[in-house]
């Protein structure tokens, strides 16, 4: 340590009286003295300036969007740069157009494939039916039982594939708004009871109670009975898939002003709120681990009901089951 350094350490208590430290007549700056903004304070000893404090210096603000993308802070917003907004908007519009084109191409491809497959599948099903009829009563010799079992399997498989193909064609019709409806005055309560009768066997195999609640008198609605039956069947199958053994699936019909209200309630696991809109889209299934079919049932049901001027909706809570419901225009009985 030099003599000058020693003086700095031990003589600062009376610096004004030591001309070797501070010249006579010069006051030692105090930390409490104000420092002009934008000017760095200087040490009383020597000419080396202090680093400017961030609280004392006035820096020119920098627009983060003027920086290269890799140097922008994570919270930088493009709102202050009109050119950047236009570029982002153009990219989004281009991506949206590409997505729509891809969906259109997919739908057209599926429609072409469905049309091409329908004819041979119908032929397979008719051939299996003809062979079953030629077999006559099932015998116990010459492998008759094995042949009959194989023919039954062929017939069921052809029917299942034909159903999938018809679903694909219905999806194309709904997307193009060309689904044909033939509305007539229909007893909706009778339709509901028919659907319950069709699927009661499936429900019993799964240990599920399937029932309907409808008034004793007919409730007429203007609808296409075949298409409403198709929509109800899709809703019932969906409810059975989500209902555990010992559960209940209940169909209800009631008059509601100028409309007929129909609901399908299950006691299943319920649907998360985040998924309640997605389930009505094409090729969407929640039970991925037990995937069945193509995931088109709810989409087709919604398209059929919207074609009648109604809307299909769902009320559901996880752990409390789900209720799908819709309205049809009511036709009051005359006389």
C-alpha positions in Angstrom: 0.0 0.0 0.0 1.4 3.4 -1.0 1.5 6.4 1.3 -1.3 8.0 -0.8 -3.5 5.0 -0.3 -2.8 5.2 3.4 -3.9 8.8 3.4 -7.1 7.9 1.7 -8.0 5.3 4.3 -7.2 7.2 7.5 -7.5 10.9 6.7 -11.0 11.1 5.2 -12.4 12.3 8.5 -11.0 15.8 8.0 -10.3 15.9 4.3 -10.8 19.7 3.9 -7.7 20.4 6.1 -5.3 18.1 4.1 -4.1 19.8 0.9 -2.6 16.5 -0.1 -6.1 15.0 -0.4 -8.3 17.9 -1.3 -7.1 21.3 -2.3 -7.8 24.1 0.0 -11.1 25.8 -0.7 -12.6 22.7 -2.4 -15.4 20.8 -0.6 -15.6 17.0 -0.7 -18.8 16.0 -2.6 -21.4 14.4 -0.4 -23.4 11.4 -1.5 -26.5 13.4 -0.7 -25.6 16.1 -3.2 -27.9 16.0 -6.3 -26.3 14.7 -9.5 -27.4 16.3 -12.7 -29.4 13.7 -14.7 -27.6 12.2 -17.6 -24.2 13.1 -16.2 -22.1 10.6 -14.4 -20.7 11.7 -11.0 -16.9 11.9 -10.7 -14.7 10.6 -7.9 -13.1 13.3 -5.8 -9.8 11.5 -6.3 -8.7 11.2 -9.8 -10.6 11.7 -13.1 -12.2 8.2 -13.6 -15.9 8.5 -13.8 -18.4 6.2 -12.0 -20.6 3.9 -14.0 -24.0 5.7 -14.5 -26.7 4.4 -12.3 -29.8 3.0 -14.1 -31.9 5.3 -11.8 -29.9 8.4 -12.8 -29.3 8.0 -16.6 -31.9 8.6 -19.3 -31.7 5.9 -21.8 -33.4 6.1 -25.2 -36.2 3.5 -25.2 -35.9 0.7 -27.7 -38.9 -0.8 -29.5 -38.5 -4.6 -29.0 -40.2 -5.3 -32.3 -37.4 -3.4 -34.1 -35.0 -6.0 -32.8 -34.3 -9.2 -34.7 -36.8 -12.0 -33.8 -34.1 -14.0 -31.9 -33.3 -10.9 -29.7 -36.8 -9.9 -28.8 -38.0 -10.4 -25.2 -40.5 -13.1 -24.7 -43.3 -10.7 -23.9 -42.7 -8.4 -26.9 -46.0 -7.7 -28.7 -46.3 -7.0 -32.4 -49.2 -4.6 -31.8 -46.8 -1.6 -32.2 -45.7 -2.7 -35.6 -48.4 -2.6 -38.3 -46.1 -4.3 -40.9 -45.6 -7.2 -38.5 -49.4 -7.5 -37.9 -50.0 -7.6 -41.7 -47.4 -10.3 -42.1 -48.8 -12.4 -39.3 -52.4 -12.0 -40.7 -51.3 -13.0 -44.1 -49.6 -16.2 -42.7 -52.7 -17.1 -40.7 -55.0 -16.6 -43.7 -52.7 -18.7 -45.9 -52.6 -21.5 -43.2 -56.4 -21.4 -42.9 -56.8 -21.7 -46.7 -54.4 -24.6 -46.8 -56.3 -26.3 -43.9 -59.6 -25.9 -45.7 -58.3 -27.2 -48.9 -56.8 -30.2 -47.2 -60.2 -30.9 -45.5 -62.0 -30.6 -48.7 -59.6 -33.0 -50.5 -60.0 -35.4 -47.6 -63.8 -35.4 -47.7 -63.8 -35.8 -51.5 -61.4 -38.7 -51.3 -63.4 -40.4 -48.6 -66.6 -40.0 -50.6 -65.0 -41.5 -53.7 -63.6 -44.5 -51.7 -67.0 -45.0 -50.0 -68.8 -45.0 -53.4 -66.3 -47.5 -54.8 -66.6 -49.8 -51.8 -70.3 -49.8 -51.5 -71.1 -52.0 -54.6 -68.8 -54.9 -53.8 -69.8 -54.9 -50.2 -73.4 -55.2 -51.1 -72.5 -58.1 -53.4 -70.6 -59.8 -50.6 -73.6 -59.4 -48.2 -76.1 -60.7 -50.7 -73.8 -63.6 -51.6 -73.5 -64.6 -47.9 -77.3 -64.4 -47.5 -77.9 -66.5 -50.5 -75.4 -69.2 -49.3 -77.1 -69.2 -45.9 -80.5 -69.8 -47.5 -79.1 -72.6 -49.7 -77.6 -74.3 -46.6 -81.1 -74.7 -45.1 -81.3 -75.9 -41.5 -78.0 -76.2 -39.7 -76.9 -79.9 -39.8 -74.4 -81.7 -37.7 -72.4 -83.3 -40.4 -70.0 -82.4 -43.2 -68.9 -79.3 -41.4 -72.3 -77.6 -41.8 -72.0 -75.7 -38.5 -68.6 -74.4 -39.4 -69.7 -73.2 -42.8 -72.8 -71.5 -41.3 -70.7 -69.8 -38.7 -68.3 -68.5 -41.4 -71.2 -67.3 -43.6 -72.8 -65.5 -40.6 -69.4 -63.8 -39.9 -69.2 -62.7 -43.6 -72.7 -61.3 -43.5 -72.2 -59.4 -40.2 -68.8 -58.0 -41.4 -70.3 -56.9 -44.7 -73.2 -55.2 -42.9 -70.8 -53.4 -40.5 -68.6 -52.1 -43.4 -71.7 -51.1 -45.3 -72.9 -49.1 -42.3 -69.5 -47.3 -42.1 -69.7 -46.5 -45.8 -73.1 -45.0 -45.4 -71.9 -42.9 -42.5 -69.1 -41.5 -44.7 -71.5 -40.7 -47.4 -73.8 -39.0 -44.9 -70.9 -36.9 -43.6 -70.2 -35.7 -47.1 -73.9 -34.9 -47.6 -74.1 -33.0 -44.3 -70.9 -31.1 -45.1 -72.2 -30.1 -48.5 -75.7 -29.4 -47.2 -77.2 -31.9 -49.6 -78.7 -34.3 -47.0 -82.2 -35.3 -48.1 -85.0 -35.1 -45.6 -88.6 -36.3 -46.1 -90.6 -34.8 -43.2 -94.0 -36.1 -42.3 -96.2 -36.0 -39.2 -94.6 -38.5 -36.9 -95.3 -39.8 -33.4 -91.9 -39.1 -31.8 -92.8 -41.2 -28.7 -93.2 -44.2 -31.0 -89.9 -43.6 -32.6 -88.2 -43.5 -29.2 -89.8 -46.8 -28.1 -88.7 -48.4 -31.3 -85.1 -47.3 -30.8 -85.2 -48.6 -27.2 -86.5 -52.0 -28.5 -83.7 -52.2 -31.1 -80.9 -51.7 -28.6 -82.3 -53.3 -25.5 -80.5 -56.6 -26.3 -77.2 -54.7 -26.5 -77.9 -53.0 -23.2 -78.7 -56.2 -21.5 -75.5 -57.9 -22.7 -73.6 -55.0 -21.1 -75.6 -55.0 -17.9 -77.2 -51.6 -18.6 -80.8 -50.7 -18.1 -82.3 -49.0 -21.2 -85.7 -47.5 -20.9 -87.9 -44.7 -22.3 -90.3 -42.2 -20.7 -93.0 -40.8 -22.9 -96.6 -39.7 -22.5 -99.4 -42.2 -23.2 -100.8 -40.0 -26.0 -99.0 -39.4 -29.3 -96.9 -36.3 -29.6 -96.6 -35.4 -33.3 -93.7 -33.6 -34.8 -92.8 -32.8 -38.3 -89.7 -34.8 -39.1 -88.1 -37.5 -41.3 -88.7 -40.6 -39.1 -85.9 -42.6 -40.7 -83.3 -39.8 -40.1 -84.5 -39.1 -36.6 -84.3 -42.8 -35.8 -80.8 -42.8 -37.1 -79.9 -39.8 -34.9 -81.5 -41.4 -31.8 -79.7 -44.6 -32.5 -76.3 -42.8 -32.7 -77.1 -41.1 -29.4 -78.1 -44.4 -27.7 -75.0 -46.2 -28.9 -72.8 -43.3 -27.7 -74.6 -43.4 -24.2 -74.1 -47.2 -24.0 -70.4 -46.9 -24.8 -69.9 -44.5 -21.9 -72.1 -46.2 -19.3 -70.6 -48.8 -17.0 -72.3 -52.1 -16.1 -75.2 -51.5 -13.7 -75.8 -48.0 -15.2 -78.9 -46.5 -16.8 -79.6 -45.0 -20.2 -83.0 -43.2 -20.4 -84.8 -41.6 -23.3 -87.4 -39.0 -22.6 -90.0 -37.3 -24.8 -92.1 -34.4 -23.8 -94.1 -31.5 -25.3 -92.5 -28.1 -24.9 -94.6 -25.3 -26.4 -94.3 -25.4 -30.1 -91.6 -28.1 -30.0 -91.1 -31.7 -28.9 -88.1 -32.1 -26.6 -86.1 -35.4 -26.8 -83.3 -36.3 -24.5 -80.9 -39.2 -24.0 -79.4 -39.4 -20.5 -76.8 -41.8 -19.2 -75.2 -42.4 -15.8 -71.7 -42.7 -17.2 -68.4 -41.0 -16.4 -69.4 -37.6 -17.9 -67.6 -35.5 -20.5 -64.9 -32.9 -19.5 -66.0 -29.4 -20.4 -63.0 -28.8 -22.6 -64.1 -31.8 -24.8 -67.8 -31.0 -25.0 -67.5 -29.1 -28.3 -65.0 -31.4 -29.9 -67.2 -34.5 -29.6 -69.5 -33.1 -32.3 -66.7 -32.9 -34.8 -65.9 -35.6 -37.4 -63.6 -38.5 -36.5 -63.6 -37.5 -32.8 -63.7 -40.2 -30.0 -63.0 -39.9 -26.3 -62.6 -43.6 -25.7 -59.3 -43.9 -27.6 -58.2 -47.1 -25.8 -61.4 -48.9 -26.9 -61.8 -47.2 -30.3 -64.8 -48.4 -32.2 -66.2 -47.1 -35.5 -65.1 -43.9 -37.2 -66.2 -41.3 -34.6 -68.9 -40.0 -36.8 -72.1 -40.7 -34.8 -72.5 -37.4 -33.0 -71.5 -35.4 -36.1 -74.2 -37.1 -38.1 -76.8 -36.8 -35.4 -76.1 -33.1 -35.1 -76.3 -32.7 -38.9 -79.7 -34.5 -39.1 -81.1 -32.4 -36.2 -79.8 -29.1 -37.6 -81.4 -30.1 -41.0 -84.7 -30.2 -39.1 -84.1 -26.7 -37.8 -83.1 -27.8 -34.3 -79.9 -28.0 -32.4 -78.2 -30.8 -30.6 -76.7 -29.9 -27.2 -75.1 -31.7 -24.2 -75.2 -31.1 -20.5 -72.5 -33.0 -18.7 -70.3 -33.1 -15.6 -67.5 -35.4 -14.9 -68.7 -38.1 -12.6 -72.4 -37.2 -13.1 -73.2 -38.6 -16.5 -74.3 -36.8 -19.7 -77.6 -35.7 -21.2 -77.9 -35.0 -25.0 -81.1 -33.2 -26.0 -82.7 -31.5 -29.0 -86.0 -30.1 -30.2 -88.2 -30.8 -33.2 -91.0 -28.6 -34.5 -94.3 -29.8 -33.0 -97.4 -30.5 -35.0 -100.6 -30.4 -32.9 -103.2 -33.1 -33.6 -106.3 -31.9 -35.3 -109.9 -32.8 -34.6 
